[in-house]
């Protein structure tokens, strides 16, 4: 059982790295197995298809990311400070990728959404669920900030949260395009504008 589990983990790790580097469509099962160092038969022992593998990669990546988001957004710090913490962690993730891989990898979910939204309905639907959960998590923090009088009184918490998630995705995409994590540095001030926080009441990042 240990060897089977190890083979599965190797396939998942190889698939995740290759999807981040090259996307989904250009990958083949044989290439994934070669990168993982496992025979092709091992692949089909664990996964019915490349699509099934991709969905598992997405779910495992989201489980790790969701844990981080929950810790950052659920801390006891001020609501706006929690948002800043999330932005800083997002930028640091891309900086770490640049140091380790020599390139900004972007967001796996955003990359796959751009590539597959009109091609693979099952992956598209799963990504929609993930983005909606992200919006839910950020909306909760925005609502806390609004209740505390830290945002403009007319702020629509749902639309603000949706715009913040869209802004994160857009800035990560730009960082990937330019191979420059500094593109994420505007998230904080832009979000304070979205939340209609008065200039003289804006906390430092």
C-alpha positions as CSV (number, residue, x, y, z in Angstrom):
1,X,0.0,0.0,0.0
2,X,2.9,2.4,0.7
3,X,4.3,2.0,-2.8
4,X,0.8,2.6,-4.4
5,X,0.3,5.7,-2.3
6,X,3.8,6.9,-3.2
7,X,3.1,6.4,-7.0
8,X,-0.2,8.4,-6.7
9,X,1.6,11.2,-4.9
10,X,4.3,11.3,-7.5
11,X,1.7,11.5,-10.3
12,X,-0.1,14.3,-8.5
13,X,3.0,16.3,-7.9
14,X,4.3,15.9,-11.5
15,X,0.9,16.8,-12.9
16,X,0.6,19.9,-10.7
17,X,4.0,21.2,-11.7
18,X,3.4,20.5,-15.4
19,X,0.0,22.1,-15.4
20,X,1.4,25.2,-13.7
21,X,4.2,25.4,-16.2
22,X,2.4,24.4,-19.5
23,X,-1.3,24.2,-18.9
24,X,-3.6,21.2,-19.3
25,X,-4.3,20.7,-23.0
26,X,-0.7,20.2,-24.1
27,X,0.0,17.5,-21.6
28,X,-0.3,13.8,-22.2
29,X,-0.6,10.9,-19.8
30,X,2.8,9.5,-20.9
31,X,4.5,12.8,-20.3
32,X,3.0,13.0,-16.8
33,X,4.1,9.4,-16.0
34,X,7.7,10.1,-17.3
35,X,7.9,13.2,-15.1
36,X,6.6,11.3,-12.1
37,X,8.9,8.3,-12.8
38,X,6.1,5.8,-12.7
39,X,4.8,3.3,-15.4
40,X,1.8,4.3,-17.4
41,X,-0.2,1.4,-15.9
42,X,0.1,3.1,-12.5
43,X,-1.7,6.1,-13.8
44,X,-4.8,4.2,-14.7
45,X,-4.7,2.4,-11.5
46,X,-5.4,5.7,-9.7
47,X,-7.1,7.9,-12.3
48,X,-9.6,7.0,-14.9
49,X,-8.5,9.8,-17.2
50,X,-6.3,12.9,-17.5
51,X,-9.4,14.9,-16.7
52,X,-10.0,12.9,-13.5
53,X,-6.4,13.6,-12.5
54,X,-6.8,17.3,-13.2
55,X,-9.8,17.5,-11.0
56,X,-7.9,15.8,-8.2
57,X,-5.0,18.2,-8.6
58,X,-7.5,21.1,-8.5
59,X,-9.1,19.8,-5.3
60,X,-5.8,19.2,-3.5
61,X,-4.5,22.6,-4.5
62,X,-7.7,24.2,-3.3
63,X,-7.6,22.3,0.0
64,X,-4.2,23.7,0.8
65,X,-5.1,27.2,-0.4
66,X,-8.4,27.2,1.4
67,X,-6.6,26.3,4.6
68,X,-4.3,29.3,4.2
69,X,-7.1,31.6,3.3
70,X,-9.1,30.5,6.3
71,X,-6.2,31.1,8.7
72,X,-5.5,34.6,7.2
73,X,-9.1,35.7,6.9
74,X,-10.2,34.1,10.1
75,X,-7.5,35.5,12.4
76,X,-8.3,37.9,15.2
77,X,-6.8,40.9,13.5
78,X,-8.8,43.9,12.2
79,X,-10.9,43.0,9.1
80,X,-9.0,45.2,6.7
81,X,-5.7,44.0,8.1
82,X,-6.8,40.4,7.3
83,X,-7.3,41.4,3.6
84,X,-3.8,42.9,3.5
85,X,-2.4,39.7,5.0
86,X,-4.1,37.7,2.2
87,X,-2.7,40.1,-0.5
88,X,0.8,39.8,1.0
89,X,0.6,36.0,1.1
90,X,-0.5,35.9,-2.5
91,X,2.4,38.1,-3.6
92,X,4.9,36.0,-1.5
93,X,3.6,32.8,-3.2
94,X,4.5,34.2,-6.6
95,X,7.9,35.6,-5.3
96,X,8.7,32.1,-4.0
97,X,7.8,30.5,-7.3
98,X,10.1,33.0,-9.1
99,X,13.0,32.2,-6.7
100,X,12.5,28.4,-6.9
101,X,11.3,27.9,-10.5
102,X,12.7,31.0,-12.2
103,X,9.2,32.1,-13.2
104,X,5.9,33.5,-11.8
105,X,3.5,30.6,-12.1
106,X,0.3,32.6,-11.7
107,X,-2.9,31.1,-10.3
108,X,-3.7,27.5,-11.3
109,X,-7.4,28.2,-11.1
110,X,-7.2,31.3,-13.2
111,X,-4.9,29.7,-15.7
112,X,-7.2,26.7,-16.1
113,X,-10.3,28.9,-16.3
114,X,-8.8,30.8,-19.2
115,X,-7.7,27.7,-21.0
116,X,-10.7,25.3,-20.4
117,X,-13.8,27.3,-19.6
118,X,-15.4,26.4,-23.0
119,X,-13.8,23.0,-23.4
120,X,-14.2,20.9,-20.2
121,X,-17.5,21.6,-18.4
122,X,-16.6,19.5,-15.4
123,X,-13.4,21.5,-14.7
124,X,-15.2,24.8,-15.4
125,X,-17.9,23.9,-12.9
126,X,-15.4,23.0,-10.2
127,X,-13.5,26.2,-10.8
128,X,-16.7,28.2,-10.5
129,X,-17.4,26.6,-7.2
130,X,-14.0,27.5,-5.9
131,X,-14.2,31.1,-7.0
132,X,-17.7,31.4,-5.4
133,X,-16.2,30.1,-2.1
134,X,-13.4,32.6,-2.3
135,X,-15.9,35.3,-2.8
136,X,-17.9,34.0,0.2
137,X,-14.8,34.1,2.4
138,X,-13.8,37.6,1.4
139,X,-17.4,38.9,1.7
140,X,-17.5,37.8,5.3
141,X,-14.5,39.9,6.1
142,X,-15.8,42.9,4.1
143,X,-19.1,42.7,6.0
144,X,-17.2,42.8,9.3
145,X,-15.3,45.8,8.1
146,X,-18.6,47.5,7.0
147,X,-20.3,46.7,10.3
148,X,-17.3,48.3,12.1
149,X,-17.6,51.4,10.0
150,X,-14.3,50.8,8.3
151,X,-15.8,50.9,4.7
152,X,-18.1,53.3,3.0
153,X,-21.7,52.9,4.1
154,X,-23.0,52.2,0.6
155,X,-20.6,49.4,-0.1
156,X,-22.3,46.3,-1.5
157,X,-20.4,43.6,0.3
158,X,-21.0,40.8,-2.3
159,X,-20.0,42.9,-5.2
160,X,-17.0,44.3,-3.4
161,X,-15.9,40.7,-2.6
162,X,-16.4,39.7,-6.2
163,X,-14.4,42.6,-7.4
164,X,-11.6,41.9,-5.0
165,X,-11.3,38.3,-6.2
166,X,-11.4,39.5,-9.8
167,X,-8.7,42.0,-9.0
168,X,-6.5,39.3,-7.4
169,X,-6.9,37.1,-10.4
170,X,-6.2,39.9,-12.8
171,X,-3.1,41.1,-11.0
172,X,-1.7,37.5,-10.7
173,X,-2.3,37.1,-14.4
174,X,-0.4,40.3,-15.1
175,X,2.4,39.2,-12.8
176,X,2.7,36.0,-14.7
177,X,2.7,37.8,-18.1
178,X,5.5,40.2,-17.0
179,X,7.2,37.6,-14.7
180,X,7.0,40.3,-12.0
181,X,5.4,39.6,-8.6
182,X,5.6,43.4,-7.9
183,X,2.4,43.7,-10.0
184,X,0.5,42.5,-7.0
185,X,1.6,45.4,-4.9
186,X,-1.4,47.5,-5.9
187,X,-4.0,45.1,-4.5
188,X,-4.1,46.8,-1.1
189,X,-4.7,50.4,-2.2
190,X,-7.0,49.4,-5.0
191,X,-9.1,47.4,-2.6
192,X,-9.3,50.3,-0.1
193,X,-10.7,52.3,-3.0
194,X,-13.2,49.6,-3.9
195,X,-14.4,49.6,-0.2
196,X,-14.7,53.4,-0.3
197,X,-12.3,53.8,2.7
198,X,-11.7,57.5,3.1
199,X,-8.1,58.5,2.2
200,X,-7.4,59.9,5.7
201,X,-8.6,56.6,7.4
202,X,-6.7,54.1,5.3
203,X,-4.4,51.9,7.3
204,X,-0.9,51.3,6.1
205,X,-0.3,47.9,4.4
